[in-house]
């Protein structure tokens, strides 16, 4: 079933790209965008992936399953057209994943949440973002797991972890990608989960983050003019 989902997402994303449109995936499980990232990498060889998440997602398999959200970046790293994965906000990982990062020969650059927190405390978070963006090539796919945010913003996501980015920090990160001259060629947003009793908070945050991702993507491709704010 996973292979079938990957193939359907890949073919649909490829179809949209062939029409000159922007393809994006709204999950769902973070395994969902694999086929889209494959399509981006085929269209833009040397693609970089900006991965915002609480988790490294670099397990070869989780409970015997190699296509879960715990393995999405391991699978993406195997795509021929992906040159580098830059991870932001990682704070939940296992020894296998640390070894994978260390043995990746620089193909995975991880900016751990504890490092970002230290930079934030000294007013240097922007410098950390700049270092992360410098590691990316010109064409960038953004893969955003909602649990990359502070769990106060996404309390009902499946695997919330203390720490993470604020909403404005996430938008600032995307804005810094665009201001660097890089182009966002595709994106995905995953793991947004509804709360009980018609609690709309998670959906509200997810929708607004999606809105920001769309806007920054369009700006990066010069399809809209930047707003003029006071």
Secondary structure, DSSP 8 states (H G I E B T S, - for coil): -HHHHHHHHHHHHHHHHHTT---EEE-SSTTTTHHHHHHHHHHSTTEEEEEE-SB----S-BTTBTTSGGGHHHHHHT-TTEEEEEEEEE-B--HHHHHHHHTSTTSEEEEEHHHHHHHHHTT-HHHHHHHHHHTS-SEEEEEEEGGGB-TTS-TTSTT--S--B-HHHHHHHHHHHHHTT-EEEEEEEE-----STT--HHHHHHHHHHHHHHHHHHHHTTSS------
